[in-house]
Amino acid sequence: MSRPLSDQERRKQISIRGIVGAENVAELKRGFNRHLHFTLVKDRNVATPRDYFFALAHTVRDHLVGRWIRTQQHYYERDPKRIYYLSLEFYMGRTLQNTMINLGLQNACDEAVYQLGLDIEELEEIEEDAGLGNGGLGRLAACFLDSMATLGLAAYGYGIRYEYGIFNQKIRDGWQVEEADDWLRHGNPWEKARPEYMLPVHFYGRVEHSGTGAKWVDTQVVLALPYDTPVPGYMNNTVNTMRLWSARAPNDFNLRDFNVGDYIQAVLDRNLAENISRVLYPNDNFFEGKELRLKQEYFVVAATLQDILRRFKASKFGSTDSVRTVFDSFPDQVAIQLNDTHPAMAIPELMRIFVDIEKLPWNKAWDITKRTFAYTNHTVLPEALERWPVDLVEKLLPRHLQIIYEINQRHLDHIASLFPADVDRLRRMSLIEEGGTKRINMAHLCIVGSHAVNGVAKIHSEIVRTQVFKDFAELEPEKFQNKTNGITPRRWLLLCNPGLAELIAEKIGEDYVRDLSQLAKLHDFVDDDLFIREVAKVKQENKVKFALYLEKEYKVKINPSSMFDVHVKRIHEYKRQLMNCLHIITMYNRIKRDPTKLFVPRTVIIGGKAAPGYHMAKMIIKLINAVAQVVNNDPVVGSKLKVIFLENYRVSLAEKVIPATDLSEQISTAGTEASGTGNMKFMLNGALTIGTMDGANVEMAEEAGEENLFIFGMRVEDVAELDREGYDAQQYYDRLPELKQAVDQIKSGFFSSNEPDLFKDVVNMLFHHDRFKVFADYEAYVKCQEKVSELYLNSKAWTKMVIRNIAAAGKFSSDRTIKEYARDIWHVEPSDLKIPPPNEPREVAEDGTPNGTEARA
């Protein structure tokens, strides 16, 4: 199904998607044909759909390049404070449509491609997702890049160009099977290699101390080759840069020193160095202390800091020389945000550069370092916190271990001076954990080495401040902040739900795309019958479209008027996909008990990836598929209940399912989900939320009114109380007949007749070591789901609640989040200055730099 539904629809000139001008269209067609010619050097008859995709991508890229060069030139001349967002993950998804939207080319491209006799949606489907992230943390980084560019901040995303991103998930016989994600197989039209900025990164070696200070010698060198990807802001001609590093072996790798004889083996061994950027670690909310992962973390940090220092020194600001040699102004010119503890080695690395190389005194270096860094905490789950063994760090980064010890010594001396006899406090606050294997607590390093620490939702920041890092918050309360996460409305509304985006624009104008708080104006239309019908119609169209997609992919007939009940996110015990599964079984049993009773039809859609080594998560996937097999093939159930496990959930699939969703499942145990951002995407796209008072759900209920969400279950205090008295799963099983029936069916092999005890590990966990207390919230969850079904029967009341939710979603724009980081942490002001586009003459810079000066990186 192509986006242009009719000629009238196709030519509709809604300017949030760009103006269709005859000149624009003709220019795009010329560019397309030129690129197609360069690709093929033969006639169009032999072109493949992929050839057409690349021709379109290169045509759109042409419109980026001039703006990109101008933006970087503008930064070089004005020398604003630079923001560096360091992350081991950037979950970007596809780039083509997002670029067309942000450049205002979407409608013109639609028209040009249509006139060329092609289907733009088909071309968009050819693009590979850039899956360089696991889930929320990596996707947040991608949304932040979009917002920073839209707000005109001089910002750079720095990470790793993984050759293989998050694995592709296949479901075979109900089990998850992983396949490598060879996303670069056909090339990446959006990146530009920058070999002229290649940098050395050192590993291993030893430290020599002398009168002139410490020297790290006899190291192994790996080269970091940068690849730049443009990041366009929305309709403001700003194009920022995401710079991802790829590992390369130096040409003399293994050929110097002793390895005279085996030349062939030495060349083959280059792979060992280049493995650093080979593959993304596929763990979400889990720490795996492997040497290769520590190498990745230091690799991105070391290359990035060299780049930051080069840019700082080369800047013209406040200097008649071509190079800055004084670092006093460093924190006024540079802000570095650490996305979780993964890039924490940046703190000792910057100290090493300042102390060992630039010869700054320790105290001055430490003051500058602390004022430069800020740290975002993303999880309170203990198994997710990074704690690197001292022995591993000593082998790989011997000088950094010494620096960490020195930081820790000074830190503990300070604590001891404030709390003279409190040995236990010293132990709790140390960067080094003693007992068994000595480990470095990376969160403690980040807190001590940063001037700001933030959680990602109010409730999470409160837990961080009062529980997880209580001692640190008592010491420096002003350091701890909240920055509630957000999502970019460009991708998560304009791109994925054009029908709703245009409907909203018709009602309140187009400015909401840049200022999402304007959605509050929709409150005026909650009782407008025409608007209610139009909102319901858009949702229904999205559901029909997604139902067709499901039928094509899964060969299951879907009833588009059934409630689409959707639970998509990484598979993890704390996210409680198991509780959803128990509800599905309960609904199934109710239908079987009385097939004549009125039942609100549901299509339950569950999707997400399990970390390859996470046994329980993989068993949960198998169980969901086993339940689906029984439910979907029972003639008594028919079309009343369907269960689908969505294979290979990823950004591009989220863009399809979220606009079609009626009910969003956000059911983590209170106090475990730091924020969540999927919850916000569903809210913005007209789904209602069933959820616990966890993460950003709390603030969603605050914004929309708790009566406009389906909130159930234990609060944080209830969970703590239950922990104090001891959680006994058996008592819920004994007391609740429907729970008992569902659990007995799983236990007896009702859903696995060929292997009756297949799910014994799952049942055993639920009874004996369920940290996330599924049974404790089961009853409240099922009752709450009954209320959901009841409201769904009243289409008008349901849609009015949907409108109230959309109207309350304004807070959850990543533009708002980034403005708060800018004001409270980075101390910069967003700029609404629109850089002139490439076809308009640029003013000569204030210092007289002529128009043609080449852009600096």
HUFEN-V712230 format. One record per residue. N is the residue number from 1. OMEGA is omega as a letter, one per 20 degrees, with the letter a starting at -180 (NA if undefined). D_FIRST is the distance of its C-alpha to the first C-alpha in Angstrom with 2 decimals. Layout:
BEGIN
N,OMEGA,D_FIRST
N,OMEGA,D_FIRST
END
This chain:
BEGIN
1,a,0.00
2,r,3.78
3,r,6.59
4,a,8.63
5,r,8.12
6,r,11.36
7,a,14.26
8,r,16.15
9,a,13.65
10,a,13.10
11,a,16.89
12,a,17.80
13,r,20.36
14,a,20.54
15,r,22.85
16,r,21.99
17,r,19.10
18,a,21.51
19,r,22.76
20,r,21.25
21,a,24.50
22,a,25.03
23,r,27.25
24,a,24.78
25,a,22.08
26,a,24.74
27,r,26.09
28,r,22.81
29,r,22.27
30,r,25.87
31,a,25.50
32,a,22.42
33,r,24.32
34,a,27.45
35,r,25.97
36,r,24.31
37,r,27.78
38,a,29.50
39,a,27.28
40,a,27.69
41,r,30.72
42,a,29.45
43,a,27.14
44,a,23.36
45,a,23.12
46,a,23.87
47,r,21.55
48,r,19.27
49,r,15.96
50,r,18.34
51,r,20.60
52,r,17.94
53,a,17.18
54,r,20.96
55,r,21.49
56,a,19.14
57,a,20.72
58,r,24.17
59,r,23.53
60,r,22.61
61,r,25.55
62,a,27.86
63,r,27.34
64,a,28.38
65,a,31.52
66,r,33.74
67,a,33.02
68,a,33.68
69,a,37.00
70,a,38.02
71,a,37.35
72,r,39.42
73,r,42.11
74,r,42.22
75,a,42.81
76,a,45.50
77,a,47.32
78,a,47.09
79,r,47.48
80,r,45.95
81,a,46.17
82,r,43.55
83,r,41.47
84,a,40.78
85,a,38.32
86,a,39.28
87,r,36.91
88,a,36.61
89,r,32.89
90,a,30.06
91,a,26.75
92,a,24.58
93,a,21.16
94,a,19.02
95,a,20.49
96,a,18.34
97,r,16.33
98,r,19.47
99,r,21.59
100,a,19.58
101,a,19.84
102,r,23.52
103,a,24.45
104,a,22.80
105,a,20.71
106,a,17.14
107,r,16.81
108,r,18.91
109,r,16.93
110,a,13.62
111,a,15.72
112,a,17.59
113,r,14.78
114,r,13.19
115,r,16.77
116,r,17.15
117,a,14.48
118,a,12.23
119,a,8.78
120,r,10.07
121,r,7.69
122,r,8.63
123,r,12.10
124,a,12.29
125,a,11.69
126,a,14.72
127,r,17.10
128,r,19.55
129,r,20.50
130,a,24.08
131,a,25.31
132,r,28.85
133,a,29.50
134,a,29.87
135,a,28.64
136,a,29.87
137,a,32.56
138,r,30.46
139,r,27.49
140,r,30.11
141,r,31.48
142,r,28.12
143,r,27.74
144,r,31.39
145,r,30.93
146,a,28.26
147,a,30.67
148,r,33.73
149,a,32.23
150,r,31.06
151,r,34.61
152,r,36.22
153,r,38.10
154,a,39.48
155,a,37.80
156,r,37.14
157,r,35.33
158,r,37.32
159,a,36.32
160,r,36.00
161,r,33.66
162,r,33.19
163,r,32.45
164,a,30.83
165,r,28.98
166,a,28.42
167,r,28.16
168,a,25.03
169,r,25.43
170,r,25.13
171,r,26.10
172,a,28.40
173,r,30.24
174,a,29.52
175,r,31.09
176,r,29.73
177,a,30.19
178,r,29.95
179,a,28.78
180,r,29.55
181,a,26.92
182,a,27.59
183,a,25.30
184,a,27.33
185,a,27.15
186,a,25.22
187,a,26.86
188,a,25.97
189,a,25.36
190,a,26.30
191,r,29.79
192,r,33.12
193,r,36.09
194,a,39.32
195,a,42.16
196,r,44.67
197,r,44.30
198,a,44.78
199,r,47.14
200,r,49.40
201,a,49.12
202,r,52.16
203,r,52.58
204,r,55.61
205,a,59.01
206,a,61.90
207,r,63.39
208,r,66.67
209,r,68.56
210,r,71.11
211,a,72.82
212,r,69.89
213,a,67.39
214,r,64.94
215,r,63.32
216,a,60.49
217,r,61.44
218,a,60.76
219,r,57.02
220,a,54.19
221,r,51.82
222,r,48.07
223,r,46.31
224,a,43.32
225,a,40.99
226,r,38.71
227,a,35.10
228,r,33.88
229,r,30.37
230,r,29.86
231,a,28.97
232,r,28.05
233,a,28.97
234,r,26.95
235,r,27.86
236,r,31.48
237,r,31.75
238,r,33.06
239,r,31.92
240,a,33.63
241,r,33.97
242,a,33.12
243,a,35.68
244,a,35.28
245,r,38.25
246,a,38.30
247,r,41.51
248,r,43.50
249,r,46.89
250,a,49.62
251,r,50.93
252,a,54.24
253,r,52.63
254,a,55.02
255,r,56.96
256,r,59.59
257,a,62.41
258,a,63.28
259,a,60.47
260,a,62.20
261,a,61.75
262,a,58.22
263,a,56.10
264,a,53.24
265,r,53.04
266,r,53.19
267,r,50.14
268,a,48.25
269,r,49.24
270,r,47.30
271,a,44.39
272,r,46.30
273,a,46.08
274,r,42.48
275,a,41.40
276,a,41.63
277,a,38.12
278,a,36.72
279,r,34.92
280,r,33.95
281,a,36.02
282,a,33.58
283,r,35.66
284,a,34.65
285,r,37.67
286,a,40.05
287,r,42.68
288,a,43.38
289,a,46.49
290,a,45.95
291,a,47.64
292,r,44.49
293,r,42.78
294,r,45.86
295,r,45.76
296,a,42.16
297,r,43.21
298,a,46.23
299,a,44.50
300,a,41.97
301,a,44.77
302,r,47.36
303,a,45.15
304,a,43.75
305,r,47.21
306,a,48.60
307,r,45.80
308,a,46.42
309,r,50.14
310,a,49.71
311,r,47.65
312,a,50.18
313,a,53.15
314,a,51.74
315,a,50.99
316,a,53.24
317,r,53.43
318,a,57.02
319,r,58.49
320,r,60.31
321,r,59.93
322,a,56.84
323,r,56.74
324,r,57.05
325,r,59.57
326,a,60.07
327,a,57.63
328,a,58.78
329,a,55.79
330,a,53.26
331,r,51.91
332,a,51.72
333,a,49.49
334,r,47.51
335,r,45.68
336,r,44.29
337,r,42.07
338,r,42.08
339,a,38.87
340,a,40.72
341,a,43.74
342,r,41.95
343,a,43.22
344,a,46.59
345,r,48.61
346,a,48.05
347,r,50.96
348,r,53.64
349,r,52.21
350,r,52.66
351,r,56.14
352,r,56.93
353,a,55.99
354,a,58.03
355,a,61.06
356,a,61.35
357,a,60.03
358,r,60.47
359,r,63.66
360,r,63.00
361,a,65.19
362,a,63.46
363,r,63.58
364,r,62.11
365,a,59.34
366,r,58.53
367,r,58.49
368,a,56.04
369,a,53.83
370,a,53.65
371,a,52.85
372,a,49.99
373,r,48.09
374,a,46.15
375,r,44.65
376,r,41.68
377,a,42.13
378,a,39.02
379,r,40.51
380,r,43.64
381,a,43.22
382,a,46.35
383,a,44.71
384,a,42.37
385,a,45.24
386,r,46.17
387,a,49.77
388,r,50.66
389,a,53.80
390,a,56.58
391,a,57.50
392,r,54.06
393,r,54.05
394,r,57.65
395,a,56.76
396,a,53.60
397,a,54.55
398,a,58.31
399,a,58.81
400,r,56.01
401,r,57.67
402,a,60.92
403,r,59.22
404,r,57.54
405,r,60.99
406,r,62.51
407,a,59.84
408,a,60.46
409,a,64.25
410,r,64.24
411,a,61.75
412,r,63.95
413,r,67.13
414,r,65.64
415,a,64.74
416,r,68.20
417,a,69.86
418,a,68.09
419,a,68.50
420,a,71.65
421,a,72.04
422,a,68.43
423,a,67.81
424,r,64.96
425,r,63.11
426,r,63.58
427,a,62.12
428,a,59.09
429,a,58.42
430,r,59.14
431,a,56.47
432,r,57.99
433,r,57.81
434,r,60.95
435,a,61.53
436,r,60.33
437,r,58.15
438,a,58.53
439,r,55.15
440,r,53.89
441,a,51.99
442,r,49.35
443,r,48.52
444,r,52.22
445,a,52.24
446,a,49.31
447,a,51.00
448,a,54.35
449,a,52.92
450,r,50.66
451,r,51.48
452,r,48.56
453,r,46.88
454,r,43.91
455,a,41.96
456,r,38.34
457,a,38.67
458,a,41.81
459,r,42.58
460,r,42.08
461,r,44.28
462,r,46.88
463,r,46.94
464,a,47.22
465,a,50.10
466,a,52.03
467,a,51.52
468,a,50.06
469,a,51.81
470,a,54.40
471,a,57.33
472,a,55.59
473,r,54.46
474,a,58.04
475,a,59.28
476,a,56.84
477,a,55.04
478,a,53.87
479,a,51.82
480,a,49.39
481,r,46.43
482,r,43.12
483,a,39.85
484,a,37.09
485,r,33.82
486,a,30.81
487,r,27.19
488,r,25.70
489,r,23.79
490,r,22.02
491,a,19.97
492,r,20.22
493,a,19.22
494,a,18.10
495,a,15.87
496,a,14.47
497,a,14.58
498,r,14.31
499,r,14.40
500,a,17.66
501,a,19.03
502,r,18.87
503,r,20.32
504,r,23.12
505,r,23.76
506,a,24.25
507,a,26.83
508,a,28.79
509,a,27.97
510,a,26.43
511,a,29.37
512,a,28.26
513,r,26.00
514,a,29.34
515,a,31.41
516,r,29.60
517,r,32.79
518,r,31.91
519,r,29.48
520,r,32.77
521,a,32.62
522,r,30.00
523,a,32.95
524,a,33.93
525,a,30.90
526,a,31.26
527,a,32.83
528,a,30.74
529,a,29.25
530,r,26.59
531,r,25.46
532,r,25.56
533,a,23.27
534,r,20.79
535,r,20.80
536,a,20.31
537,r,17.41
538,r,15.52
539,a,16.38
540,r,15.28
541,r,11.75
542,r,11.64
543,r,13.24
544,a,11.00
545,a,7.96
546,r,10.65
547,r,12.19
548,r,9.40
549,a,9.70
550,r,13.44
551,r,13.62
552,a,12.11
553,a,14.46
554,r,17.42
555,r,17.53
556,r,18.59
557,a,17.81
558,r,17.27
559,a,18.48
560,r,16.29
561,r,19.48
562,r,21.49
563,r,22.53
564,a,20.51
565,a,23.59
566,a,22.80
567,a,25.35
568,r,24.09
569,r,26.69
570,r,29.16
571,a,31.02
572,r,34.57
573,a,37.33
574,r,37.72
575,r,34.10
576,r,35.01
577,r,32.02
578,r,34.92
579,r,35.57
580,a,32.00
581,r,32.56
582,r,35.81
583,r,34.11
584,a,31.57
585,r,34.61
586,r,36.41
587,r,33.62
588,a,33.58
589,r,37.35
590,r,37.35
591,a,35.02
592,a,37.25
593,a,40.39
594,a,39.43
595,a,36.37
596,a,37.20
597,r,37.12
598,r,34.34
599,r,31.80
600,a,28.86
601,r,25.92
602,r,24.55
603,a,21.98
604,a,23.81
605,r,21.87
606,r,24.22
607,r,23.50
608,a,25.59
609,r,27.79
610,r,31.51
611,a,33.96
612,a,34.95
613,a,38.57
614,a,38.03
615,a,39.09
616,r,38.64
617,r,35.05
618,r,34.19
619,r,35.99
620,r,33.98
621,r,30.70
622,a,32.34
623,r,33.54
624,r,30.17
625,r,28.73
626,r,31.88
627,r,31.59
628,a,27.91
629,a,29.09
630,a,31.71
631,a,29.80
632,a,26.64
633,r,28.88
634,a,31.40
635,r,31.22
636,a,33.21
637,r,30.53
638,a,27.63
639,a,24.63
640,a,26.90
641,r,26.43
642,r,23.98
643,r,24.45
644,r,22.04
645,a,23.18
646,a,20.37
647,r,21.18
648,r,21.67
649,a,21.07
650,a,20.87
651,a,19.90
652,r,16.26
653,r,15.89
654,a,17.87
655,r,15.41
656,a,12.82
657,a,15.51
658,r,17.79
659,a,15.82
660,a,15.28
661,r,18.98
662,a,21.69
663,a,24.68
664,a,25.46
665,a,28.20
666,a,30.78
667,r,33.77
668,r,35.89
669,a,39.66
670,r,41.05
671,a,42.32
672,a,40.17
673,a,36.83
674,r,37.89
675,a,35.09
676,r,31.57
677,r,28.69
678,r,25.80
679,a,27.65
680,a,27.23
681,r,23.49
682,a,22.98
683,a,25.47
684,a,23.81
685,r,20.41
686,r,22.01
687,r,23.08
688,a,26.71
689,r,28.88
690,a,31.21
691,r,33.55
692,r,37.05
693,a,39.05
694,r,38.16
695,a,36.92
696,r,35.01
697,a,34.45
698,a,37.97
699,r,37.11
700,r,33.89
701,r,36.17
702,a,38.67
703,a,36.21
704,a,34.52
705,a,37.55
706,a,38.00
707,r,37.45
708,r,33.78
709,r,33.11
710,a,33.97
711,a,36.71
712,r,38.80
713,a,41.20
714,r,43.91
715,a,44.36
716,a,45.71
717,r,49.27
718,r,48.75
719,r,47.52
720,r,50.60
721,a,52.84
722,r,51.45
723,a,52.07
724,a,55.62
725,r,56.44
726,a,54.52
727,r,51.22
728,a,51.92
729,a,48.80
730,a,51.00
731,r,51.99
732,r,48.42
733,a,47.93
734,a,51.23
735,a,50.54
736,a,46.95
737,a,46.61
738,r,42.78
739,r,42.70
740,a,45.41
741,a,43.54
742,a,40.33
743,r,42.34
744,r,44.48
745,r,41.46
746,a,40.25
747,a,43.87
748,a,44.68
749,r,41.80
750,a,39.97
751,r,36.68
752,a,38.17
753,r,40.43
754,a,40.93
755,a,42.12
756,a,43.54
757,a,44.58
758,a,41.35
759,a,40.81
760,r,44.48
761,a,43.93
762,a,41.36
763,r,43.73
764,r,46.69
765,a,44.97
766,a,44.08
767,a,47.73
768,r,49.67
769,r,47.92
770,r,44.93
771,a,45.26
772,r,42.33
773,a,43.78
774,a,40.91
775,a,43.29
776,a,44.79
777,a,41.57
778,a,40.28
779,a,41.95
780,a,40.90
781,a,37.28
782,r,37.14
783,r,38.82
784,r,36.43
785,r,33.44
786,r,35.14
787,r,35.11
788,a,31.38
789,a,30.79
790,a,33.21
791,a,31.49
792,r,28.02
793,r,29.53
794,a,30.16
795,a,26.76
796,a,28.44
797,r,30.78
798,a,28.04
799,r,25.94
800,r,29.18
801,r,29.81
802,a,26.33
803,r,27.18
804,r,30.55
805,r,29.01
806,a,26.65
807,a,29.70
808,a,31.74
809,a,29.41
810,a,30.81
811,a,33.41
812,r,30.92
813,r,29.74
814,r,30.90
815,r,32.26
816,r,34.85
817,a,35.63
818,r,36.20
819,r,38.39
820,r,40.53
821,a,40.88
822,a,41.78
823,a,44.37
824,a,45.94
825,a,45.74
826,a,45.13
827,r,47.07
828,r,44.88
829,r,43.43
830,a,39.79
831,r,39.68
832,r,37.73
833,r,39.05
834,r,36.38
835,a,37.26
836,r,37.13
837,a,34.18
838,a,35.18
839,r,35.49
840,a,38.16
841,r,41.66
842,r,42.46
843,r,45.72
844,a,48.34
845,a,48.68
846,a,51.64
847,r,53.66
848,r,53.11
849,a,50.60
850,a,49.30
851,a,45.73
852,a,45.19
853,a,46.13
854,a,43.84
855,r,41.78
856,r,43.35
857,NA,41.48
END
